[in-house]
């Protein structure tokens, strides 16, 4: 687990399938529920990790709702890779 300057997540659970929200050509959008975030440092870490997935154009993470909205190229990125990236840093990501 990475230290984002807060207590961060302590429990990881198995990943589940995300919900595809929008698909139009090669531009896709998915909403993920991210559990375990406790501060803006967590938000920055999750945003950075999601943005680092090949094919991701943008990631917006909201601490209050625990929701991440990711815009990506469906031909280059898989949602499972996004979930794995979030879980690599100690959070749990799942469909809403």
Secondary structure, 3 states (H helix, E strand, C coil): CCCCCCCCCCCCCCCCCCEEEEEECCEEEEEEEEECCCCHHHHHHHHHHHHCCCCEEEEEEECCCCEEEEEEECCCCCHHHHHHHHHHCCCEEEEC
